[in-house]
Amino acid sequence: MARSRSPDLPLFEAAGTAPAPSSKSKQPSYIRGHRERLRQRFLEGGAEALPDYELLELILFRSLRNGDVKPLAYLLIATFGDFNRVLSAPIERLAEVEGVGPRTALDLKLIEAATHRMSQGKVLKRPVISSWDALLDYCRVSMSHRDTEMFRILFLDRKNVLITDEIQGRGTVDHVPVYPREVIKRALDINASALILVHNHPSGDPTPSHADIDMTETIQRACEVVGITLHDHLIIGESSEVSFKSEGYL
């Protein structure tokens, strides 16, 4: 039996009827080919050839495969302040930004983790005193764009080679708890001969507070009792740092 055709559906398209436009043809002209053009600019000129929002776009391309990510790149930088602060933002806050979500937030944190690992590789298991510039770079990458205080300790052996770098405390925008007893206990546990203290000031100003100075003096006295050298205490600001050793506090 012949199958009947619904009277509502024409057998042939009417003459002159255009096919439904594809999603690609609906895109504004600046979007078509934008991703490839941006990749090519990066390949030819490196990161220096791109402003922050375009570098962020390149990263977002990896997790957001379709559509225009430029507005999201602008939104992220407007929300957190700059490219570095986007990457260093807590994953929970990143995921709350409209258009990001858990997957993209994770991708951004992986980029940050890779950056930290590369910087750490330049100083770990190497004499710190002769790699001082690399050490400062590592501290800047790790801490200068944090929005809360972080206190970390660099543990050195008797040849001033960096044994390990550990975060000892996380705090608020202007305070992080530090316990000298725990600092010394950890140093003895891993047989460290010297320490460098490092913490950041989210305000951007690395000037030591009275609390910073008092805490450093307390740790220095505790170090002297057990024969451990406190080489320095670095405070990392947004664009500069202060060395207690250079400023005469140690």
N, C-alpha and C positions, 0 to 999 in steps of 0.2 A: 504494500500500500504506500502511495506517495506521502511523504511527510509534509504536512501543511506548514506554510510560513506565516509568521505573525504579521497581520496587516499593518502593524505599527512600525515595522522595520523595513526600509527600502532595500531592494535587492542590490541596487547600484547607487553610488554617491551621485548626488545631483551635479550637473555640469558646473564647473567653476568653484566647487566647494573645496576649500583649502584644508589640508590635514591639520589636526590639533597641534598647536605649537608645543615644542619640547621644552622642558624646564631649562635646558641650556640656552635656547633662543630667548627666553624671558630674562636672562641675566643682563644687567647693565654692561655696557661695552668695556668698562674698566675692569670688570671681574674676569671676563673671558681671557684666558691666558695669563692672568695675574700671577698665579702660583708659579708657573714655569718661569716667567720673567723675573720674579723675586729670587727664585733659586739660582738663576743664571747670574744675577747681580752679586749674590753671595759667592758663587764659585769664582767670579772674575775679580771681585774686590775684597772679599773677606768680610768679617763682621764690621770692620771699620767703615765699610761703604753703606751700612744700613743704620737708620735711627733705631732707638730702642723698640718702638712699636712694631717695626718690620721684622726685627730679629725675633720678637715674640710671636709674630705671625708664623714665621718658619717653624717654630716649635709647635704651635697649635695645629699646623697642617698635619702633623703626625697622628694626632688623636681625633681631629675633626676633618674627615676626609672630603667633605663637600661643603659648599657654601662660602660666604664671605666672612672671614674671621677678623677682618680689620676692626669692626666695631667692638668685638670682644677684647682684642689687644688694647685698644684705647681705654675700654672700661677697666681692665685689670690694672693698667698703669695709673689711671685716675683714682682707683680705689686704694691702691697700696703705695703709690708715690713714684716709683721708678722700676726699671727692669729688675734690678737686684732685689728689691723689696717684694716684688711679685714672686720670685723664686724662693725667697726665704720665708714667705708667709706660711703660717700653719696650714696644714692640709685641710683642716675643718673649715677655715675661713675661705680658702680658695674654692672649696666645693659649694659654698654658699653664694658665690657670685653667679648671677643669672647667665646661663649659657656654658658654664664650666662643667659641673658635675664631677662625680668621683673619679672617673677614668682620666679626664683631662687634668684634674688636680694631682693625681698620682704621677702622670707623665711630667708635670712641672717639677715635682719633688724629686723625681729620678734625675732630672737635669741638674738640680742643685746638689744632689748626693754625688754625682759624677764629678762635678766641679770641685767639691770639697776633697774627694778622694785623690784627684790629680794634684791639688795644692799640697795635701798632706804627704804625698809621695815624694815631694821635693825636699822634705825636712826629716821625715821619719827615718831612723837608723843612720842619721848623719850628724856630724858635729854641729851643734846649733850655733855656736859663736861664729864659726866661719861661714854659716849659711843664714846670717841674720836677716838679710833682705828677703830671702825666700820665706823665712819664718814670719816676718811682718806681713808679707803678702798673704800667707795662709791665714793668719789671724784676721786680716781685713775681710777676706772672702768668707770666712766662717762666722764673723760676728758683727761687722760694721753696720749691717742693715737689719739687725734683729729689733723687734719692737718691745722686747722685754730683756731684762738683764740676764746674762749667762756668765757663770764663773767656771773657768777651766784651768787645769794644771798641766804643765809640760814637765814630765819626769825625766831626768837625765842621769846617765851613769857617771862614773868617775872621770871619763874622758869627754864629758859634756856631749855625748851622743844621745839623741832623743830616744828614750825607751818606749814611751807611750804618751799619748795626749788624751786626757779624760775630762769630761764635763763633771764637775763636782756639785753644781747647783744651778737651778733655774729659778728666776724670781719674777718680780713685777716690773713695771716701767722704770722704777727708780731704786729697787732693792733686791738683793739676792742673799739668802742666808749662807754664811760660810762658817764652818766649825773647824778651828785649828787642830783639834784633837783628831778629827777624821782625816785631815790633810796629812798629818804626820804618820798616822797609822797606815795609810795607803802607801806612803813613801817607803816605810820600813818593810811593808809586805812585798814590794817588788824590788827591794834592795836599791833604791834610788839614792844617788849621792848629792843631787842638786835639783832645784825646782825653779821654774819660771811661772809666776801667776799671771793670768790673763782674764780680764773681764771687759765688758762693753758698757757704754753709756748710751742708751737709746735716744736720749735728748740730742745726741750728736756732739756734745761738748765733752772732751776727754779730761777736763780738769778734775784732779782728785778731790773728793769730798773729805771732810774730817773723818767720816766713818771708814772710807777707803784707807786713809793713812793709819788710823788706829788698828784696823784689822791687819794691815801689812806688818806693822810693828809687832803685833801679837804673834803672828805666824813666824816672823823672823826670830823672835826670842825662843819659840818652841823648836825651831830648826837648830839653833845654836846648842840647845841642850842635848840633842841626839847626834850632833856632828854633821848636819845636812846644810849645804850652802843654798841660800836664797839669792839667785842671780839677779832677778828683776821682777817687777810687777808692771805689766803693760795694761793701759786702759785704752780701749779702741773706741774712737768716735766715728762719726760719719765720714769724715774726710781727712782725719789726722789721728795721731795717737800720742800718748804720753808714756815715757819710760821713767819709773821711779828712780832707777839708777842714774839716768842722765840728769834728772831734776834734783838730785841730791837727797832724796827721801831714803835711799838705801846706801 
